[in-house]
Each structure stands twice: as C-alpha cells, then as structure tokens.
Amino acid sequence: MSLTFTGGTSSASASQADKVLRIGLGTLPGNLDPAAVADDASATVVKGMFEGLVRLNQAGLAVPGIAKSWMVSSDGRTYTFTLRGDAKWSNKQQVLASDFEYAWKRALAPEAGNVYAFNMYAINNAEQYHQGILKDASQIGVKALNNTTLQVTLKEKTAYFLQLLAESIYLPVNQKAVKANRNWAAGMTSMVNNGPFKLKQRTAEAITLVKNPDYYAAKDIKLSEVHLQLPKLGTANPTAAFVNKEVDWVGGGGEEQLDYSIMNYGTSRLVYGAPYATNYYYMFNLNQAPFSNLKIRKALAMALDREQLYGNPAYGVIPPAIHGVKGSFRSEVADQAYFTMDIAAAKQLLAEGLREEGLSKLPSFSIIMNEGEGHENIAKRVVTAWNRNLGIEATIELQNWTLLLENRRNQNFMMARAGWSADFNDPASMLEPFTSWSADNDTGWSNSQYDGYIKQAKQTADPAQRMQLYAKAEKMLIDQMIILPLYYCVADVAHNPLLKNVYIDYDGSIAFARGSWL
C-alpha cells in the first residue's frame, strides 16, 4: 500500500492547521493524575501535560526541567534542586518546591496503593513510609527549604537518581488544586498542570491538548494542538484512521501492533519498528539436569536465527532504548560480542554437554508460557529451529498468567517464557532484577560477583565507568547463559514523514511535546 503526504495534516502550507498533531489510539486514558500513571496511553498524555525536576531528552538522558540546576553532596546522598522562578501552573500560580514535596508524599502514602511507589525507594525512609512502618511523613527525605529550593536525601548514593526523577511518579501536582477537589484530574475546569500542553477538551472519543502559553519554555513548543483520538465511527481501528488520513501518527502509546491487513509492514515505507525498553527471553531451570549444564544452554542459544523472530535480535539483556554514556547502551556495547548464531559450534557444544551428563540425546522438554500476544507462534519458530538444527524435541504448554508466574517462582518448569520492561531509563533497571536481593529474581541464580558489579555501579558517578560495570554484569549473565535472550521489543509505528521530533520513548509512550512539522 502506498500513501502520499503533502504536508502537516493535509497540505504544505504553514497554516495553523499544520501545527496540529493528530495521534490515533485504541484506548484513551481514564486518569490524568501523574501519581496514577500505569500504562503507555496515560504516560503519553501526562508527559505532555506535566514536567518534573528533570525530563528525558531524545537520547534518554535526564536534562533540566522545572529544576534549573542542582548540587550533590560529597557523599552523593543529598541533592539540592533550585527551581525556575518562571515555572507556572496553568492557573498562573508559581510552581513551588512544596508542590513537589506534597506530590511525592502523596504518591508514597500507603492508602494511595501506588504500584510504582518502589521507584521512589531510593529516597530516605520512602519505603518504610509506603509500607506503613513509618507513620511520620516528615521523616521522608524530601523537604522544601523555600519556594524554589527542594532538598532530597537518599538512603544511599544512587548514581542513576536523576534518571529516576524523570518518571511520572515524581511529577508535581498543584497542592491547592488537589486539596480543593479530590477528582481534580478528571475534570476540565479542575485540571491544573505545568507542562508544555494543557487540556482544551475531553470527550469519550478524544483528548485535545493546546499549547500552554505559561510554560517556561513555550518558545520551544512548535505544535499548537495535539489531538489524541479514537477511530471515528465507521473506521475500523487506528491503522485504518491513519490510512484514511484522519490521524498523523499511529503506533506506540499502548497500541500493540498495526493492522497489517490494511497496511503491509514490508512494502510501506511509512512503517517501522521503534525500539522500547522491553526484552523477551526464555528461562532455564538452572537447578535441574540437563539445563544445569552450561554447554547445553549455550547450544540452544546459538542454534537460533533471531532474525526470523520478532523485534530486534537480542544477544544480551539491555534493550537499545536504554541510554549509555552518550548514545544508547547497545550502540556502545555490542551484544553480538557475547555470542552469535553458530550451528556448527552449537552442535559441538550439545554433544559435549550430553556426554558430560551421560546422555545420548537431549530428553524432550516443555516450554511453559502465558496465552496470547503471539507467544505460541514465536515458540513454534524456536522449537522448529531447534529440531532442524540440533534434532531436539520440545513442546509448548500454555498457561494463564497467574499460573506461569507461580510456576516460575517455584522453579516448577524446565524452560519458561519471560521478559522485562525497564521502570526507568538506565541499565540498572534491566540488570538489578537478576541480583540475589531482588524479589523479581525467579531464575534460581545468584552470584556475589554479579551483585558486586551492580552495587559498585550504583555508587559510581562517572558515566563511562558505570557503563563498564554494567557491561561486565551483562556479560556474566550471558557467558553463563542464565537466560536465553530472543529479542528486544519494538512498537510498530506509522506516521506522516513530514513530522519530526516525535518518537517512541523508552517506556513505549509517545513523546510529542517538542514535535514539529517540516
């Protein structure tokens, strides 16, 4: 299918209409409270409406936002932020340091039930307060010293703390507006925000945002309006809306994939896979033969052509959407240095591993996985490749999500599907789940040297040195083939080619705030 675009929304003229961006979504967020953001659609809208102390640039690095500068104590535990004096709320009030203090303590309150509160646990006493152990909120390590100075005390030095600050849970709220109306984030007149765009209209079919003239960097915002809209009546889905030129962008923001019965991935130059920070892999039961044998694990990993799967081929753990020193971590640390597809070597490793285990052939095993989302189709390709390249027999067992998690946690499997999505843009978010202290580590593996790399990285301020430690940790995971990496996830995206500086953020949301038309 070939689509032709001549400019902005419909023409090449620099009219007001050309400054409008229309994004097609399959669902609209119900709650625009930053503390309640739990999905990509909500994050897409909220990030355009609110701004925190820092924001992420397109490279994924934290840059000054409402905080114009900050100082860090010599022990790395105390951050003192100076807020911009010209930062305003949409109701014309000044954004105060006390708005941040209030917002953070509100998000941590046990009664709030915030599922992402753990992203604030780097702050001193935040975890104890959220868990109800500590009752006095004044003991949490965040304090407004005056209108434009916010002091944050961490429980220990955390080199990636600025990256954490870009997350939605750290966004400020207007204390007066929230206290005046508990449903402030659901209404048109009660909504107060401080970001590049503010709410113009909200219906069951669309959310319309308009440029916020009171935003301190309004001159950098080129779009006049952003329409986040559901397909019109009679339009089948967001992909159809794009083909019909009802929207300028489709994909990401919670949309799983495009409708390829309407738009062909291979022939349309407007479609591409935008990486986001989620990986997809299989877990071995490391405590049971034959997968307790490293050579057998490596053989299975090396016998796959990952180009025949989905997304970007993965030979490591950290996805391309995660930042490194200057660019993405993956551009600075090539995962194909760990291993690549090599069927001859895989056959040799398998033979050696089987001899070590006293086996003449690898016993048939089952891969457990949750239903839906194409998991079975991917597994069929993997199993077919193993059979063709190594003569291995494997079956697929579908389970509901709850049962899969229970079986993984209890090590009740031989091989299991798994994956991980970053909670903040830093390699630590992808690597910490494999530490011995992580509640998310259901691999059955623990290694003190690996733990040491992660602990040291957390204490290392120099970005280059820190990334070297993460590279060592990742290499250890793959050298020992703790998991079998398959691919890094991508969001299938189509957009008007005249649109620039709109992109998929690391978390899968759509970053549009500094977008513009050519």
Secondary structure, DSSP 8 states (H G I E B T S, - for coil): ------SSSSSSS--GGGGEEEEE-SS--S---GGG--SHHHHHHHHHH---SEEE-TTS-EEESSEEEEEE-TTS-EEEEEE-TT-B-TTS-B--HHHHHHHHHHHH-GGG--TTGGGGTTBTTHHHHHTTS---GGGSSEEEEETTEEEEEBSS--TTHHHHTTSGGG----HHHHHH-TTGGGSTTT----SSEEEEEE-SSEEEEEE-TTSTTGGG---SEEEEE---TT--SHHHHHHTTS-SEESBTTB----TTTS-TTT-TTEEEEEEEEEEEEEE-TTSTTTT-HHHHHHHHHT--GGGSSSEE-SSSS-TTSB-SSSBHHHHS-GGGT----HHHHHHHHHHHHHHHT-SS---EEEEEESSTTHHHHHHHHHHHHHHHH---EEEEEE-HHHHHHHHHTT--SEEEEEEE-SSSSHHHHHGGGSTT-TT--SS---HHHHHHHHHHHT---HHHHHHHHHHHHHHHHHTTSEEEEEEEEEEEEE-TTEES-EE-TTS-EE-TT-EE-
